[in-house]
Amino acid sequence: MSLTREKMHADIARALRMPVDEVMGDDDLNDLGLDSMRAMNLVLSWQESGVTLEFGQLAENVTLDAWWALAQQAMAKNG
């Protein structure tokens, strides 16, 4: 299974217990209530989908847009 932007968006919204349409690409996920434990759970679930993301990189810019850019880089790197 591969990771899509839609799946990442849905996973983040579910972790925040919010409707998907209330989580915008440039929203600061910390401001929406994402804590480090939920973020780590997301990283682990995406790793199971074959996408390895570094938690430290994700912590630098905590938005869906930034995370999706990192995921695309990781997927391109791993071919």
PDB file of N, CA, C and O in Angstrom, chain B, residues numbered from 101:
ATOM      1  N   MET B 101       0.839  -1.182   0.000  1.00  0.00           N
ATOM      2  CA  MET B 101       0.000   0.000   0.000  1.00  0.00           C
ATOM      3  C   MET B 101       0.882   1.242   0.000  1.00  0.00           C
ATOM      4  O   MET B 101       1.854   1.327   0.751  1.00  0.00           O
ATOM      5  N   SER B 102       0.535   2.195  -0.843  1.00  0.00           N
ATOM      6  CA  SER B 102       1.315   3.426  -0.875  1.00  0.00           C
ATOM      7  C   SER B 102       0.557   4.547  -0.172  1.00  0.00           C
ATOM      8  O   SER B 102      -0.650   4.466   0.057  1.00  0.00           O
ATOM      9  N   LEU B 103       1.287   5.564   0.152  1.00  0.00           N
ATOM     10  CA  LEU B 103       0.704   6.709   0.837  1.00  0.00           C
ATOM     11  C   LEU B 103       0.312   7.753  -0.193  1.00  0.00           C
ATOM     12  O   LEU B 103       1.111   8.104  -1.061  1.00  0.00           O
ATOM     13  N   THR B 104      -0.901   8.244  -0.102  1.00  0.00           N
ATOM     14  CA  THR B 104      -1.368   9.340  -0.943  1.00  0.00           C
ATOM     15  C   THR B 104      -1.578  10.566  -0.066  1.00  0.00           C
ATOM     16  O   THR B 104      -1.655  10.466   1.158  1.00  0.00           O
ATOM     17  N   ARG B 105      -1.670  11.717  -0.708  1.00  0.00           N
ATOM     18  CA  ARG B 105      -1.946  12.938   0.052  1.00  0.00           C
ATOM     19  C   ARG B 105      -3.300  12.814   0.746  1.00  0.00           C
ATOM     20  O   ARG B 105      -3.462  13.254   1.884  1.00  0.00           O
ATOM     21  N   GLU B 106      -4.262  12.219   0.062  1.00  0.00           N
ATOM     22  CA  GLU B 106      -5.595  12.068   0.643  1.00  0.00           C
ATOM     23  C   GLU B 106      -5.562  11.196   1.888  1.00  0.00           C
ATOM     24  O   GLU B 106      -6.225  11.496   2.881  1.00  0.00           O
ATOM     25  N   LYS B 107      -4.780  10.101   1.834  1.00  0.00           N
ATOM     26  CA  LYS B 107      -4.672   9.224   3.003  1.00  0.00           C
ATOM     27  C   LYS B 107      -3.962   9.949   4.145  1.00  0.00           C
ATOM     28  O   LYS B 107      -4.382   9.863   5.299  1.00  0.00           O
ATOM     29  N   MET B 108      -2.879  10.666   3.817  1.00  0.00           N
ATOM     30  CA  MET B 108      -2.167  11.419   4.848  1.00  0.00           C
ATOM     31  C   MET B 108      -3.107  12.441   5.489  1.00  0.00           C
ATOM     32  O   MET B 108      -3.136  12.581   6.712  1.00  0.00           O
ATOM     33  N   HIS B 109      -3.866  13.145   4.670  1.00  0.00           N
ATOM     34  CA  HIS B 109      -4.808  14.148   5.157  1.00  0.00           C
ATOM     35  C   HIS B 109      -5.837  13.499   6.085  1.00  0.00           C
ATOM     36  O   HIS B 109      -6.113  14.007   7.172  1.00  0.00           O
ATOM     37  N   ALA B 110      -6.399  12.373   5.644  1.00  0.00           N
ATOM     38  CA  ALA B 110      -7.398  11.667   6.452  1.00  0.00           C
ATOM     39  C   ALA B 110      -6.796  11.144   7.753  1.00  0.00           C
ATOM     40  O   ALA B 110      -7.435  11.213   8.802  1.00  0.00           O
ATOM     41  N   ASP B 111      -5.578  10.625   7.691  1.00  0.00           N
ATOM     42  CA  ASP B 111      -4.914  10.113   8.896  1.00  0.00           C
ATOM     43  C   ASP B 111      -4.693  11.230   9.917  1.00  0.00           C
ATOM     44  O   ASP B 111      -4.917  11.047  11.113  1.00  0.00           O
ATOM     45  N   ILE B 112      -4.252  12.383   9.424  1.00  0.00           N
ATOM     46  CA  ILE B 112      -4.011  13.519  10.316  1.00  0.00           C
ATOM     47  C   ILE B 112      -5.323  13.979  10.942  1.00  0.00           C
ATOM     48  O   ILE B 112      -5.396  14.205  12.150  1.00  0.00           O
ATOM     49  N   ALA B 113      -6.353  14.115  10.121  1.00  0.00           N
ATOM     50  CA  ALA B 113      -7.655  14.551  10.635  1.00  0.00           C
ATOM     51  C   ALA B 113      -8.179  13.574  11.683  1.00  0.00           C
ATOM     52  O   ALA B 113      -8.718  13.987  12.710  1.00  0.00           O
ATOM     53  N   ARG B 114      -8.019  12.287  11.423  1.00  0.00           N
ATOM     54  CA  ARG B 114      -8.473  11.269  12.380  1.00  0.00           C
ATOM     55  C   ARG B 114      -7.698  11.385  13.693  1.00  0.00           C
ATOM     56  O   ARG B 114      -8.280  11.276  14.772  1.00  0.00           O
ATOM     57  N   ALA B 115      -6.388  11.605  13.600  1.00  0.00           N
ATOM     58  CA  ALA B 115      -5.569  11.758  14.813  1.00  0.00           C
ATOM     59  C   ALA B 115      -5.994  12.982  15.615  1.00  0.00           C
ATOM     60  O   ALA B 115      -5.916  12.992  16.844  1.00  0.00           O
ATOM     61  N   LEU B 116      -6.444  14.012  14.906  1.00  0.00           N
ATOM     62  CA  LEU B 116      -6.898  15.239  15.567  1.00  0.00           C
ATOM     63  C   LEU B 116      -8.365  15.172  15.989  1.00  0.00           C
ATOM     64  O   LEU B 116      -8.870  16.060  16.676  1.00  0.00           O
ATOM     65  N   ARG B 117      -9.036  14.101  15.564  1.00  0.00           N
ATOM     66  CA  ARG B 117     -10.477  13.947  15.810  1.00  0.00           C
ATOM     67  C   ARG B 117     -11.251  15.132  15.232  1.00  0.00           C
ATOM     68  O   ARG B 117     -12.119  15.720  15.877  1.00  0.00           O
ATOM     69  N   MET B 118     -10.896  15.454  13.986  1.00  0.00           N
ATOM     70  CA  MET B 118     -11.529  16.564  13.280  1.00  0.00           C
ATOM     71  C   MET B 118     -11.987  16.090  11.905  1.00  0.00           C
ATOM     72  O   MET B 118     -11.424  15.143  11.357  1.00  0.00           O
ATOM     73  N   PRO B 119     -13.004  16.741  11.345  1.00  0.00           N
ATOM     74  CA  PRO B 119     -13.370  16.438   9.957  1.00  0.00           C
ATOM     75  C   PRO B 119     -12.230  16.838   9.014  1.00  0.00           C
ATOM     76  O   PRO B 119     -11.543  17.834   9.242  1.00  0.00           O
ATOM     77  N   VAL B 120     -12.042  16.059   7.970  1.00  0.00           N
ATOM     78  CA  VAL B 120     -10.964  16.321   7.016  1.00  0.00           C
ATOM     79  C   VAL B 120     -11.044  17.738   6.464  1.00  0.00           C
ATOM     80  O   VAL B 120     -10.019  18.400   6.302  1.00  0.00           O
ATOM     81  N   ASP B 121     -12.245  18.205   6.176  1.00  0.00           N
ATOM     82  CA  ASP B 121     -12.379  19.528   5.554  1.00  0.00           C
ATOM     83  C   ASP B 121     -12.060  20.684   6.500  1.00  0.00           C
ATOM     84  O   ASP B 121     -12.053  21.841   6.080  1.00  0.00           O
ATOM     85  N   GLU B 122     -11.800  20.387   7.755  1.00  0.00           N
ATOM     86  CA  GLU B 122     -11.403  21.427   8.707  1.00  0.00           C
ATOM     87  C   GLU B 122      -9.890  21.490   8.906  1.00  0.00           C
ATOM     88  O   GLU B 122      -9.395  22.348   9.636  1.00  0.00           O
ATOM     89  N   VAL B 123      -9.159  20.588   8.261  1.00  0.00           N
ATOM     90  CA  VAL B 123      -7.696  20.578   8.347  1.00  0.00           C
ATOM     91  C   VAL B 123      -7.156  21.038   6.992  1.00  0.00           C
ATOM     92  O   VAL B 123      -7.198  20.300   6.008  1.00  0.00           O
ATOM     93  N   MET B 124      -6.653  22.259   6.962  1.00  0.00           N
ATOM     94  CA  MET B 124      -6.123  22.834   5.724  1.00  0.00           C
ATOM     95  C   MET B 124      -4.640  22.503   5.583  1.00  0.00           C
ATOM     96  O   MET B 124      -3.959  22.215   6.567  1.00  0.00           O
ATOM     97  N   GLY B 125      -4.160  22.548   4.364  1.00  0.00           N
ATOM     98  CA  GLY B 125      -2.777  22.195   4.085  1.00  0.00           C
ATOM     99  C   GLY B 125      -1.744  23.029   4.803  1.00  0.00           C
ATOM    100  O   GLY B 125      -0.656  22.548   5.120  1.00  0.00           O
ATOM    101  N   ASP B 126      -2.085  24.295   5.062  1.00  0.00           N
ATOM    102  CA  ASP B 126      -1.108  25.171   5.706  1.00  0.00           C
ATOM    103  C   ASP B 126      -1.392  25.422   7.184  1.00  0.00           C
ATOM    104  O   ASP B 126      -0.734  26.255   7.807  1.00  0.00           O
ATOM    105  N   ASP B 127      -2.364  24.710   7.748  1.00  0.00           N
ATOM    106  CA  ASP B 127      -2.645  24.829   9.184  1.00  0.00           C
ATOM    107  C   ASP B 127      -1.489  24.259  10.000  1.00  0.00           C
ATOM    108  O   ASP B 127      -0.937  23.214   9.656  1.00  0.00           O
ATOM    109  N   ASP B 128      -1.127  24.939  11.072  1.00  0.00           N
ATOM    110  CA  ASP B 128      -0.144  24.399  12.009  1.00  0.00           C
ATOM    111  C   ASP B 128      -0.843  23.303  12.809  1.00  0.00           C
ATOM    112  O   ASP B 128      -1.765  23.573  13.578  1.00  0.00           O
ATOM    113  N   LEU B 129      -0.395  22.075  12.620  1.00  0.00           N
ATOM    114  CA  LEU B 129      -1.062  20.935  13.250  1.00  0.00           C
ATOM    115  C   LEU B 129      -0.936  20.961  14.765  1.00  0.00           C
ATOM    116  O   LEU B 129      -1.806  20.443  15.465  1.00  0.00           O
ATOM    117  N   ASN B 130       0.127  21.551  15.276  1.00  0.00           N
ATOM    118  CA  ASN B 130       0.249  21.694  16.731  1.00  0.00           C
ATOM    119  C   ASN B 130      -0.858  22.588  17.268  1.00  0.00           C
ATOM    120  O   ASN B 130      -1.435  22.312  18.320  1.00  0.00           O
ATOM    121  N   ASP B 131      -1.154  23.666  16.536  1.00  0.00           N
ATOM    122  CA  ASP B 131      -2.225  24.571  16.955  1.00  0.00           C
ATOM    123  C   ASP B 131      -3.585  23.880  16.946  1.00  0.00           C
ATOM    124  O   ASP B 131      -4.489  24.255  17.692  1.00  0.00           O
ATOM    125  N   LEU B 132      -3.717  22.863  16.091  1.00  0.00           N
ATOM    126  CA  LEU B 132      -4.975  22.116  16.018  1.00  0.00           C
ATOM    127  C   LEU B 132      -5.062  21.013  17.072  1.00  0.00           C
ATOM    128  O   LEU B 132      -6.098  20.364  17.216  1.00  0.00           O
ATOM    129  N   GLY B 133      -3.968  20.806  17.809  1.00  0.00           N
ATOM    130  CA  GLY B 133      -3.994  19.835  18.896  1.00  0.00           C
ATOM    131  C   GLY B 133      -3.151  18.592  18.695  1.00  0.00           C
ATOM    132  O   GLY B 133      -3.233  17.660  19.494  1.00  0.00           O
ATOM    133  N   LEU B 134      -2.339  18.557  17.641  1.00  0.00           N
ATOM    134  CA  LEU B 134      -1.495  17.385  17.415  1.00  0.00           C
ATOM    135  C   LEU B 134      -0.340  17.401  18.406  1.00  0.00           C
ATOM    136  O   LEU B 134       0.435  18.356  18.451  1.00  0.00           O
ATOM    137  N   ASP B 135      -0.228  16.348  19.195  1.00  0.00           N
ATOM    138  CA  ASP B 135       0.887  16.234  20.134  1.00  0.00           C
ATOM    139  C   ASP B 135       1.908  15.230  19.598  1.00  0.00           C
ATOM    140  O   ASP B 135       1.674  14.569  18.586  1.00  0.00           O
ATOM    141  N   SER B 136       3.026  15.129  20.284  1.00  0.00           N
ATOM    142  CA  SER B 136       4.119  14.285  19.790  1.00  0.00           C
ATOM    143  C   SER B 136       3.747  12.808  19.737  1.00  0.00           C
ATOM    144  O   SER B 136       4.206  12.092  18.847  1.00  0.00           O
ATOM    145  N   MET B 137       2.933  12.344  20.661  1.00  0.00           N
ATOM    146  CA  MET B 137       2.537  10.927  20.644  1.00  0.00           C
ATOM    147  C   MET B 137       1.687  10.615  19.417  1.00  0.00           C
ATOM    148  O   MET B 137       1.893   9.595  18.760  1.00  0.00           O
ATOM    149  N   ARG B 138       0.747  11.478  19.113  1.00  0.00           N
ATOM    150  CA  ARG B 138      -0.087  11.265  17.919  1.00  0.00           C
ATOM    151  C   ARG B 138       0.761  11.355  16.658  1.00  0.00           C
ATOM    152  O   ARG B 138       0.573  10.583  15.718  1.00  0.00           O
ATOM    153  N   ALA B 139       1.693  12.299  16.644  1.00  0.00           N
ATOM    154  CA  ALA B 139       2.572  12.438  15.482  1.00  0.00           C
ATOM    155  C   ALA B 139       3.415  11.178  15.288  1.00  0.00           C
ATOM    156  O   ALA B 139       3.583  10.714  14.160  1.00  0.00           O
ATOM    157  N   MET B 140       3.942  10.627  16.373  1.00  0.00           N
ATOM    158  CA  MET B 140       4.729   9.392  16.267  1.00  0.00           C
ATOM    159  C   MET B 140       3.871   8.239  15.766  1.00  0.00           C
ATOM    160  O   MET B 140       4.336   7.428  14.965  1.00  0.00           O
ATOM    161  N   ASN B 141       2.635   8.155  16.222  1.00  0.00           N
ATOM    162  CA  ASN B 141       1.733   7.112  15.734  1.00  0.00           C
ATOM    163  C   ASN B 141       1.492   7.255  14.236  1.00  0.00           C
ATOM    164  O   ASN B 141       1.420   6.257  13.519  1.00  0.00           O
ATOM    165  N   LEU B 142       1.366   8.489  13.764  1.00  0.00           N
ATOM    166  CA  LEU B 142       1.205   8.718  12.325  1.00  0.00           C
ATOM    167  C   LEU B 142       2.447   8.255  11.571  1.00  0.00           C
ATOM    168  O   LEU B 142       2.341   7.571  10.553  1.00  0.00           O
ATOM    169  N   VAL B 143       3.624   8.631  12.072  1.00  0.00           N
ATOM    170  CA  VAL B 143       4.879   8.232  11.433  1.00  0.00           C
ATOM    171  C   VAL B 143       4.966   6.712  11.341  1.00  0.00           C
ATOM    172  O   VAL B 143       5.356   6.174  10.305  1.00  0.00           O
ATOM    173  N   LEU B 144       4.606   6.025  12.408  1.00  0.00           N
ATOM    174  CA  LEU B 144       4.660   4.560  12.413  1.00  0.00           C
ATOM    175  C   LEU B 144       3.672   3.958  11.425  1.00  0.00           C
ATOM    176  O   LEU B 144       3.996   2.984  10.746  1.00  0.00           O
ATOM    177  N   SER B 145       2.481   4.517  11.335  1.00  0.00           N
ATOM    178  CA  SER B 145       1.493   3.970  10.395  1.00  0.00           C
ATOM    179  C   SER B 145       1.934   4.206   8.954  1.00  0.00           C
ATOM    180  O   SER B 145       1.721   3.350   8.096  1.00  0.00           O
ATOM    181  N   TRP B 146       2.548   5.356   8.680  1.00  0.00           N
ATOM    182  CA  TRP B 146       3.023   5.615   7.322  1.00  0.00           C
ATOM    183  C   TRP B 146       4.226   4.746   7.000  1.00  0.00           C
ATOM    184  O   TRP B 146       4.432   4.365   5.848  1.00  0.00           O
ATOM    185  N   GLN B 147       5.016   4.433   8.009  1.00  0.00           N
ATOM    186  CA  GLN B 147       6.144   3.531   7.797  1.00  0.00           C
ATOM    187  C   GLN B 147       5.631   2.151   7.388  1.00  0.00           C
ATOM    188  O   GLN B 147       6.238   1.487   6.548  1.00  0.00           O
ATOM    189  N   GLU B 148       4.523   1.721   7.975  1.00  0.00           N
ATOM    190  CA  GLU B 148       3.920   0.446   7.593  1.00  0.00           C
ATOM    191  C   GLU B 148       3.430   0.475   6.149  1.00  0.00           C
ATOM    192  O   GLU B 148       3.303  -0.570   5.511  1.00  0.00           O
ATOM    193  N   SER B 149       3.155   1.677   5.635  1.00  0.00           N
ATOM    194  CA  SER B 149       2.753   1.840   4.236  1.00  0.00           C
ATOM    195  C   SER B 149       3.963   1.941   3.315  1.00  0.00           C
ATOM    196  O   SER B 149       3.814   2.090   2.102  1.00  0.00           O
ATOM    197  N   GLY B 150       5.154   1.859   3.887  1.00  0.00           N
ATOM    198  CA  GLY B 150       6.368   1.886   3.091  1.00  0.00           C
ATOM    199  C   GLY B 150       7.022   3.248   2.952  1.00  0.00           C
ATOM    200  O   GLY B 150       7.930   3.417   2.139  1.00  0.00           O
ATOM    201  N   VAL B 151       6.572   4.226   3.736  1.00  0.00           N
ATOM    202  CA  VAL B 151       7.137   5.576   3.660  1.00  0.00           C
ATOM    203  C   VAL B 151       7.821   5.892   4.986  1.00  0.00           C
ATOM    204  O   VAL B 151       7.162   6.035   6.016  1.00  0.00           O
ATOM    205  N   THR B 152       9.141   6.000   4.952  1.00  0.00           N
ATOM    206  CA  THR B 152       9.904   6.289   6.159  1.00  0.00           C
ATOM    207  C   THR B 152      10.158   7.785   6.248  1.00  0.00           C
ATOM    208  O   THR B 152      10.824   8.370   5.393  1.00  0.00           O
ATOM    209  N   LEU B 153       9.621   8.390   7.288  1.00  0.00           N
ATOM    210  CA  LEU B 153       9.790   9.817   7.532  1.00  0.00           C
ATOM    211  C   LEU B 153      10.512  10.008   8.856  1.00  0.00           C
ATOM    212  O   LEU B 153      10.285   9.271   9.815  1.00  0.00           O
ATOM    213  N   GLU B 154      11.377  10.999   8.892  1.00  0.00           N
ATOM    214  CA  GLU B 154      12.118  11.313  10.107  1.00  0.00           C
ATOM    215  C   GLU B 154      11.288  12.249  10.976  1.00  0.00           C
ATOM    216  O   GLU B 154      10.861  13.309  10.518  1.00  0.00           O
ATOM    217  N   PHE B 155      11.061  11.864  12.214  1.00  0.00           N
ATOM    218  CA  PHE B 155      10.248  12.671  13.120  1.00  0.00           C
ATOM    219  C   PHE B 155      10.823  14.079  13.266  1.00  0.00           C
ATOM    220  O   PHE B 155      10.073  15.054  13.319  1.00  0.00           O
ATOM    221  N   GLY B 156      12.140  14.188  13.330  1.00  0.00           N
ATOM    222  CA  GLY B 156      12.778  15.494  13.474  1.00  0.00           C
ATOM    223  C   GLY B 156      12.467  16.423  12.316  1.00  0.00           C
ATOM    224  O   GLY B 156      12.253  17.619  12.517  1.00  0.00           O
ATOM    225  N   GLN B 157      12.439  15.882  11.101  1.00  0.00           N
ATOM    226  CA  GLN B 157      12.089  16.692   9.939  1.00  0.00           C
ATOM    227  C   GLN B 157      10.637  17.148  10.011  1.00  0.00           C
ATOM    228  O   GLN B 157      10.322  18.292   9.686  1.00  0.00           O
ATOM    229  N   LEU B 158       9.765  16.259  10.434  1.00  0.00           N
ATOM    230  CA  LEU B 158       8.348  16.604  10.534  1.00  0.00           C
ATOM    231  C   LEU B 158       8.132  17.698  11.571  1.00  0.00           C
ATOM    232  O   LEU B 158       7.254  18.545  11.408  1.00  0.00           O
ATOM    233  N   ALA B 159       8.922  17.683  12.627  1.00  0.00           N
ATOM    234  CA  ALA B 159       8.760  18.658  13.705  1.00  0.00           C
ATOM    235  C   ALA B 159       9.189  20.066  13.291  1.00  0.00           C
ATOM    236  O   ALA B 159       8.815  21.043  13.939  1.00  0.00           O
ATOM    237  N   GLU B 160       9.970  20.174  12.217  1.00  0.00           N
ATOM    238  CA  GLU B 160      10.443  21.484  11.772  1.00  0.00           C
ATOM    239  C   GLU B 160       9.329  22.337  11.176  1.00  0.00           C
ATOM    240  O   GLU B 160       9.328  23.556  11.348  1.00  0.00           O
ATOM    241  N   ASN B 161       8.396  21.724  10.487  1.00  0.00           N
ATOM    242  CA  ASN B 161       7.301  22.448   9.846  1.00  0.00           C
ATOM    243  C   ASN B 161       6.070  21.555   9.922  1.00  0.00           C
ATOM    244  O   ASN B 161       5.923  20.621   9.135  1.00  0.00           O
ATOM    245  N   VAL B 162       5.205  21.840  10.852  1.00  0.00           N
ATOM    246  CA  VAL B 162       4.117  20.925  11.200  1.00  0.00           C
ATOM    247  C   VAL B 162       2.830  21.306  10.461  1.00  0.00           C
ATOM    248  O   VAL B 162       1.856  21.769  11.055  1.00  0.00           O
ATOM    249  N   THR B 163       2.866  21.090   9.126  1.00  0.00           N
ATOM    250  CA  THR B 163       1.677  21.298   8.302  1.00  0.00           C
ATOM    251  C   THR B 163       1.519  20.106   7.370  1.00  0.00           C
ATOM    252  O   THR B 163       2.487  19.401   7.084  1.00  0.00           O
ATOM    253  N   LEU B 164       0.317  19.887   6.906  1.00  0.00           N
ATOM    254  CA  LEU B 164       0.066  18.827   5.932  1.00  0.00           C
ATOM    255  C   LEU B 164       0.899  19.055   4.675  1.00  0.00           C
ATOM    256  O   LEU B 164       1.508  18.117   4.159  1.00  0.00           O
ATOM    257  N   ASP B 165       0.933  20.290   4.179  1.00  0.00           N
ATOM    258  CA  ASP B 165       1.694  20.580   2.961  1.00  0.00           C
ATOM    259  C   ASP B 165       3.165  20.211   3.116  1.00  0.00           C
ATOM    260  O   ASP B 165       3.747  19.582   2.232  1.00  0.00           O
ATOM    261  N   ALA B 166       3.764  20.600   4.232  1.00  0.00           N
ATOM    262  CA  ALA B 166       5.180  20.308   4.467  1.00  0.00           C
ATOM    263  C   ALA B 166       5.405  18.812   4.618  1.00  0.00           C
ATOM    264  O   ALA B 166       6.369  18.268   4.080  1.00  0.00           O
ATOM    265  N   TRP B 167       4.524  18.151   5.344  1.00  0.00           N
ATOM    266  CA  TRP B 167       4.678  16.709   5.545  1.00  0.00           C
ATOM    267  C   TRP B 167       4.511  15.957   4.236  1.00  0.00           C
ATOM    268  O   TRP B 167       5.222  14.984   3.984  1.00  0.00           O
ATOM    269  N   TRP B 168       3.579  16.397   3.402  1.00  0.00           N
ATOM    270  CA  TRP B 168       3.382  15.718   2.127  1.00  0.00           C
ATOM    271  C   TRP B 168       4.620  15.901   1.244  1.00  0.00           C
ATOM    272  O   TRP B 168       5.018  14.967   0.547  1.00  0.00           O
ATOM    273  N   ALA B 169       5.228  17.081   1.263  1.00  0.00           N
ATOM    274  CA  ALA B 169       6.452  17.305   0.491  1.00  0.00           C
ATOM    275  C   ALA B 169       7.559  16.354   0.951  1.00  0.00           C
ATOM    276  O   ALA B 169       8.278  15.793   0.124  1.00  0.00           O
ATOM    277  N   LEU B 170       7.696  16.174   2.254  1.00  0.00           N
ATOM    278  CA  LEU B 170       8.693  15.234   2.785  1.00  0.00           C
ATOM    279  C   LEU B 170       8.368  13.799   2.379  1.00  0.00           C
ATOM    280  O   LEU B 170       9.269  13.028   2.048  1.00  0.00           O
ATOM    281  N   ALA B 171       7.098  13.443   2.403  1.00  0.00           N
ATOM    282  CA  ALA B 171       6.691  12.091   2.009  1.00  0.00           C
ATOM    283  C   ALA B 171       7.002  11.849   0.535  1.00  0.00           C
ATOM    284  O   ALA B 171       7.471  10.771   0.169  1.00  0.00           O
ATOM    285  N   GLN B 172       6.746  12.840  -0.306  1.00  0.00           N
ATOM    286  CA  GLN B 172       7.055  12.698  -1.728  1.00  0.00           C
ATOM    287  C   GLN B 172       8.550  12.505  -1.939  1.00  0.00           C
ATOM    288  O   GLN B 172       8.960  11.677  -2.752  1.00  0.00           O
ATOM    289  N   GLN B 173       9.363  13.260  -1.214  1.00  0.00           N
ATOM    290  CA  GLN B 173      10.816  13.109  -1.310  1.00  0.00           C
ATOM    291  C   GLN B 173      11.236  11.707  -0.885  1.00  0.00           C
ATOM    292  O   GLN B 173      12.067  11.077  -1.539  1.00  0.00           O
ATOM    293  N   ALA B 174      10.659  11.221   0.211  1.00  0.00           N
ATOM    294  CA  ALA B 174      11.007   9.888   0.713  1.00  0.00           C
ATOM    295  C   ALA B 174      10.600   8.810  -0.281  1.00  0.00           C
ATOM    296  O   ALA B 174      11.347   7.858  -0.511  1.00  0.00           O
ATOM    297  N   MET B 175       9.415   8.956  -0.871  1.00  0.00           N
ATOM    298  CA  MET B 175       8.946   7.955  -1.832  1.00  0.00           C
ATOM    299  C   MET B 175       9.786   7.980  -3.102  1.00  0.00           C
ATOM    300  O   MET B 175      10.065   6.925  -3.671  1.00  0.00           O
ATOM    301  N   ALA B 176      10.196   9.164  -3.561  1.00  0.00           N
ATOM    302  CA  ALA B 176      11.034   9.275  -4.756  1.00  0.00           C
ATOM    303  C   ALA B 176      12.413   8.676  -4.500  1.00  0.00           C
ATOM    304  O   ALA B 176      12.987   8.020  -5.370  1.00  0.00           O
ATOM    305  N   LYS B 177      12.930   8.904  -3.315  1.00  0.00           N
ATOM    306  CA  LYS B 177      14.250   8.396  -2.935  1.00  0.00           C
ATOM    307  C   LYS B 177      14.260   6.868  -2.897  1.00  0.00           C
ATOM    308  O   LYS B 177      15.235   6.231  -3.296  1.00  0.00           O
ATOM    309  N   ASN B 178      13.161   6.294  -2.413  1.00  0.00           N
ATOM    310  CA  ASN B 178      13.080   4.841  -2.278  1.00  0.00           C
ATOM    311  C   ASN B 178      12.535   4.167  -3.524  1.00  0.00           C
ATOM    312  O   ASN B 178      12.419   2.943  -3.582  1.00  0.00           O
ATOM    313  N   GLY B 179      12.204   4.973  -4.513  1.00  0.00           N
ATOM    314  CA  GLY B 179      11.778   4.506  -5.818  1.00  0.00           C
ATOM    315  C   GLY B 179      10.644   3.597  -5.821  1.00  0.00           C
ATOM    316  O   GLY B 179      10.214   3.150  -6.884  1.00  0.00           O
TER     317      GLY B 179
END
